[in-house]
Amino acid sequence: MHSADPGEARPLAVSITAADGFTLRAYVWRRHALLNADASRAVVIVNSATSVRCHYYFRFGAWLYQQGFDVLVYDYRGIGASQPVALATLDASWLEWGERDFEAVLRYARSMFPGQPIDVVGHSIGGFLIGLAPSNHLIRRVFTVGTQYAYWRDYAPRSMPLMLWKWHVVMPVLTGLVGYFPASWFGWMEDTPRGVAKIWSRGRARFEDTLSKGSLARTPAQRADIVARFGNMHAPILAVSFPDDPFGTVRAIERTLRYFTHCESTHVRIAPASIGERSIGHFAFFHSRFERSLWPLARHWLADGSVIATTPATTHPSPGHAEVESDSPSHAMPVAMPIGTRKQACAVVPIGPGVWTIRKSVTNATAVEKNGERDQRCDRLQ
């Protein structure tokens, strides 16, 4: 594989073959291995959101490359350049995207970037898929944006009626008629394999329970193995979310993070007004206009595991709290707020007007439940 010119920051197209023989299209920004040998330089894999072409992340990938990382983006099977001629012939779901596609990309990174740390940026479902890969123990650090697995009860209340109509009525009906979800008809996203549409539209509170019956069914042992894989990873996670993201509610993000039982994690929630924006939502983080305000969060975390002290809110103070969404915690809340998971503790830490963190880390604490019941204080952030 040739190397990209650092001045041009243009990626090179490569092909990656999954264990089942499916060929994925990927794009790599890489410094010349001989002229720029540095075993400490990380290679960053970018996992896309559901049915979003990897080209959407090109500017972010080029920026990370200019910051000193090697970068790899790719299309899941059935999406973008990894789409077969007849999408209706492909029955891929999120399971295949994680177990096979991301797994293949992880192994490719280990092979083609020998000795270099492997970090991952996961957008939306892309952050959850990390846990499905058998080789996720290879990962050093993870940075996620709006990561969840689209359980419908976690949708933002004011957006729920439309989201239920789109993703749980229109999507499954059209998928049954066409053989895949023709999302491009509406300009919603890329056309989507039917397995993805099924697993999304039928989603339950526990991801593995969605796989208990129907065409997606797995045996109890297989479902237990899926959950166990999340425990194989020990990489620290920085999860970023925004109050105006209808998918990325606090409840949805925290539900997802609880799967990564052996990972220290920090959840940073940022109000758009704190950086002078009216909205950010589920997708805009990767727009180049956030190169100076939001992208440094990823750079610092991936470089040394730090959450930068000069947060967007302290650099660009919000004029007030009026625009902070209703699912935000009060800035008068106490610093420590335990929740009832047995090996994890959660805390809300304000770090500026409109910005706060919800910290959850692996701990040996046993007194995180009171009288056998979950502490509901973190749930009030929904």
C-alpha positions in Angstrom: 0.0 0.0 0.0 1.4 3.4 -1.0 1.3 6.4 1.3 -0.6 9.7 1.2 1.2 13.0 0.8 0.8 14.9 4.2 0.4 18.1 2.3 -2.5 16.9 0.2 -4.2 14.8 2.9 -6.0 12.8 0.2 -6.8 9.1 1.1 -5.8 6.1 -0.9 -8.5 3.6 -1.8 -8.0 0.0 -0.6 -10.0 -3.2 -0.4 -10.4 -5.3 2.7 -11.8 -8.8 2.7 -13.9 -10.0 5.6 -13.7 -13.6 6.9 -16.7 -14.6 4.9 -15.2 -13.3 1.6 -17.2 -10.1 1.4 -15.0 -7.2 0.0 -15.2 -3.8 1.7 -14.1 -0.6 0.2 -11.9 1.6 2.5 -9.8 4.7 2.3 -6.6 5.3 4.1 -4.5 8.4 5.1 -1.0 7.1 6.0 2.4 8.5 6.3 5.3 6.8 4.5 6.3 3.9 6.8 10.0 4.3 6.2 10.3 8.1 6.2 7.9 8.7 9.1 8.4 5.6 11.3 6.8 6.2 14.6 5.5 3.3 16.6 3.6 5.6 19.0 1.5 7.2 16.2 -2.0 5.8 16.3 -4.1 4.6 13.4 -7.7 5.8 13.8 -10.5 3.8 12.4 -13.7 5.7 11.8 -17.0 3.7 12.1 -19.8 5.3 10.3 -23.4 5.8 11.4 -26.1 3.6 10.0 -26.3 3.8 6.2 -24.0 6.8 6.0 -21.2 6.7 3.3 -17.7 6.9 4.7 -17.1 9.9 2.4 -19.2 11.9 4.9 -16.2 11.6 7.3 -13.5 12.5 4.8 -12.9 16.1 6.1 -12.7 14.8 9.6 -10.4 12.0 8.6 -8.1 14.4 6.7 -8.0 16.7 9.7 -7.0 13.9 12.0 -4.3 13.0 9.5 -3.0 16.5 9.6 -3.0 16.3 13.4 -0.5 13.4 13.3 -2.7 10.3 13.0 -3.0 7.7 10.4 -6.6 7.2 9.5 -8.9 4.6 7.9 -12.5 5.0 6.9 -14.7 2.4 5.2 -18.1 1.5 4.1 -20.0 -1.4 5.7 -21.3 -4.1 3.5 -24.4 -2.9 1.6 -23.4 0.8 1.9 -21.7 3.2 -0.5 -18.7 1.6 -2.3 -19.3 -1.7 -0.5 -22.8 -2.2 -1.9 -23.4 -5.2 -4.2 -25.1 -4.7 -7.5 -28.4 -6.0 -6.2 -28.9 -4.8 -2.6 -32.0 -7.0 -2.2 -29.7 -10.1 -2.3 -27.9 -9.0 0.8 -29.3 -9.8 4.3 -26.7 -8.0 6.4 -27.5 -6.5 9.8 -25.7 -4.6 12.5 -24.3 -8.0 13.6 -22.5 -8.5 10.3 -21.3 -4.9 10.3 -19.6 -5.5 13.7 -18.7 -9.2 13.8 -17.4 -9.3 10.2 -16.8 -5.9 8.7 -15.4 -4.0 11.7 -13.5 -7.2 12.7 -11.9 -7.3 9.3 -10.9 -3.7 9.4 -9.4 -4.2 12.9 -7.3 -7.1 11.7 -6.3 -5.1 8.6 -5.1 -2.2 10.8 -3.1 -4.6 13.0 -1.5 -6.1 9.9 -0.8 -3.0 7.8 0.1 -0.7 10.7 2.3 -3.1 12.8 3.1 -2.0 16.3 1.0 1.2 16.1 -1.9 1.7 18.6 -5.4 1.3 17.2 -8.0 3.9 18.2 -11.6 4.1 17.0 -14.0 7.0 16.4 -17.6 5.7 16.3 -20.6 7.7 15.1 -24.0 6.5 16.2 -24.3 2.8 15.8 -20.6 2.8 14.8 -19.6 3.2 18.5 -21.8 0.2 19.5 -20.5 -2.1 16.8 -17.1 -2.0 18.4 -18.3 -4.3 21.1 -19.4 -6.9 18.6 -16.0 -7.5 17.1 -14.1 -10.5 18.6 -10.8 -8.6 18.3 -11.9 -5.4 20.0 -9.3 -6.1 22.7 -6.8 -4.7 20.2 -8.2 -1.2 20.6 -6.4 1.4 22.7 -9.0 4.3 22.9 -12.5 5.0 21.7 -14.2 8.3 20.9 -17.9 8.2 20.2 -20.5 10.7 19.0 -24.2 10.1 19.6 -23.6 6.4 20.1 -26.7 4.2 20.8 -28.6 1.4 19.2 -31.9 3.1 18.4 -34.1 1.6 21.1 -37.3 3.4 20.5 -38.2 4.3 24.1 -34.9 6.3 24.3 -35.9 8.6 21.4 -36.3 12.3 22.5 -40.0 12.7 23.5 -40.7 15.6 21.2 -39.3 13.8 18.2 -40.7 10.4 19.0 -44.0 10.4 16.9 -42.2 11.2 13.7 -39.3 8.8 14.5 -41.7 6.0 15.2 -43.5 6.6 11.9 -40.3 6.7 9.9 -38.2 3.9 11.5 -40.9 1.6 12.8 -43.7 1.9 10.3 -42.4 3.2 6.9 -39.0 1.4 7.1 -40.2 -2.2 7.9 -43.2 -1.9 5.5 -41.1 -0.8 2.5 -38.3 -3.2 3.4 -40.8 -6.1 3.2 -42.0 -4.9 -0.2 -38.7 -4.1 -1.8 -36.3 -6.5 -0.2 -34.2 -3.6 1.3 -35.0 -0.2 2.7 -35.0 2.3 -0.1 -34.2 5.3 2.1 -32.8 7.3 -0.8 -36.4 7.6 -2.1 -37.0 10.1 0.7 -33.5 11.5 1.0 -33.2 10.1 4.6 -29.9 8.1 4.2 -28.4 5.5 1.9 -30.4 2.5 0.8 -30.1 0.0 3.6 -29.8 -3.8 3.8 -33.0 -5.5 5.1 -31.2 -7.0 8.0 -30.3 -3.6 9.4 -33.9 -2.4 8.8 -35.2 -5.4 10.7 -32.9 -5.2 13.7 -33.5 -1.4 14.0 -37.3 -1.5 13.7 -37.7 -4.4 16.1 -35.2 -3.2 18.6 -35.7 -4.0 22.3 -34.2 -2.5 25.5 -31.5 -5.1 25.6 -29.9 -5.4 22.2 -29.5 -9.2 22.4 -33.2 -9.6 23.1 -33.9 -8.4 19.6 -32.2 -11.5 18.4 -34.5 -13.9 20.3 -36.9 -14.7 17.5 -37.7 -14.2 13.8 -35.2 -14.3 10.9 -32.5 -12.6 13.1 -32.8 -15.2 15.9 -29.7 -16.5 17.7 -29.5 -19.2 20.3 -29.3 -18.3 24.0 -25.6 -19.3 23.9 -25.0 -17.1 20.8 -26.7 -14.1 22.5 -24.6 -14.6 25.6 -21.5 -14.7 23.5 -22.5 -11.4 21.8 -22.8 -9.7 25.2 -19.6 -11.3 26.5 -17.6 -9.7 23.6 -18.2 -6.3 25.0 -16.4 -7.3 28.1 -13.3 -8.3 26.1 -12.5 -4.6 25.5 -10.7 -2.5 28.1 -10.2 0.6 26.1 -11.3 3.9 27.8 -14.2 5.6 26.1 -15.0 9.3 25.7 -18.7 9.6 24.6 -19.9 13.0 23.3 -23.5 13.8 22.9 -25.8 16.8 22.3 -29.2 17.7 23.9 -30.7 18.4 20.4 -29.9 14.9 19.1 -33.2 13.0 19.0 -31.3 9.6 19.0 -28.6 10.5 21.5 -30.5 11.1 24.7 -28.8 10.6 28.0 -30.8 7.4 28.5 -29.7 6.1 25.1 -26.0 6.9 25.5 -25.9 5.5 29.0 -27.8 2.3 28.0 -25.1 1.7 25.4 -22.1 2.5 27.6 -23.3 -0.1 30.2 -22.5 -2.9 27.7 -18.8 -2.0 27.9 -18.4 -3.5 31.4 -14.6 -3.3 31.6 -14.1 0.1 30.0 -13.6 3.4 31.9 -15.9 5.9 30.2 -16.6 9.6 30.3 -19.8 11.0 28.8 -19.5 14.7 27.8 -22.8 16.4 26.9 -22.6 19.8 25.2 -25.4 22.3 24.6 -25.1 23.9 21.1 -25.6 27.3 22.6 -22.4 26.9 24.6 -20.4 27.2 21.4 -22.6 29.7 19.7 -24.6 27.3 17.6 -28.4 26.9 17.3 -28.2 23.2 16.7 -25.8 20.3 16.3 -28.1 17.3 16.3 -27.1 13.8 15.3 -24.8 14.5 12.4 -23.2 17.9 12.4 -20.3 17.1 14.7 -18.4 16.0 11.6 -19.0 19.2 9.7 -15.8 21.2 9.1 -17.2 24.3 10.8 -16.5 22.5 14.1 -12.8 22.0 13.4 -11.8 24.5 16.1 -14.6 24.1 18.6 -15.5 20.4 18.8 -12.9 18.3 16.9 -10.1 19.1 19.4 -12.1 17.0 21.9 -11.3 14.0 19.6 -7.7 14.9 19.0 -6.8 15.3 22.6 -8.6 12.2 23.7 -7.0 10.1 21.0 -3.6 11.6 21.5 -3.2 11.2 25.3 -6.6 10.2 26.8 -7.3 13.7 28.1 -10.6 15.7 28.1 -9.3 19.2 27.3 -9.7 21.7 30.0 -10.4 24.5 27.6 -13.8 23.3 26.7 -15.9 25.0 24.1 -18.1 26.5 26.8 -15.2 28.1 28.6 -13.7 29.3 25.4 -17.0 30.6 24.0 -19.2 31.3 27.0 -22.9 31.0 26.5 -24.9 34.2 27.2 -27.1 32.2 29.5 -28.8 28.9 30.1 -32.1 29.6 28.4 -31.3 27.5 25.3 -30.1 24.4 27.2 -32.5 21.6 26.3 -34.9 20.1 28.8 -33.0 16.9 29.1 -30.0 18.7 30.6 -29.0 18.4 34.2 -29.1 21.5 36.4 -25.8 23.1 37.0 -26.6 23.1 40.7 -26.6 19.3 40.8 -24.1 17.6 43.1 -20.8 16.4 41.6 -21.3 12.7 42.5 -24.5 10.8 41.6 -24.2 7.0 41.8 -26.4 4.8 39.7 -27.2 1.2 40.3 -24.9 -0.8 38.1 -22.8 -3.1 40.2 -19.3 -2.3 38.8 -19.8 1.2 37.6 -20.3 4.6 39.2 -21.8 7.6 37.5 -21.2 11.3 38.3 -22.4 14.6 36.8 -19.7 17.2 36.7 -20.5 20.7 35.3 -17.5 22.1 33.4 -18.9 25.3 32.0 -22.1 27.0 30.9 -24.0 24.4 28.8 -21.4 21.7 29.1 -21.2 19.0 31.7 -19.9 15.5 32.0 -21.5 12.3 33.1 -18.6 10.2 34.3 -18.8 6.5 34.6 -15.8 4.3 35.4 -15.1 0.7 36.4 -14.9 0.5 40.1 -14.9 -2.1 42.9 -17.6 -0.2 44.8 -20.4 -2.4 46.1 -22.7 0.3 47.6 -24.1 1.7 44.4 -27.6 0.3 45.0 -29.8 1.4 47.8 -32.2 -1.2 49.3 -31.8 -3.2 46.1 -33.3 -0.5 43.9 -31.6 1.6 41.2 -30.8 5.2 42.2 -33.1 7.1 39.8 -31.2 10.5 39.9 -29.3 10.0 36.7 -32.5 8.9 35.0 -33.9 12.4 35.6 -31.4 13.7 33.0 -33.4 12.1 30.2 
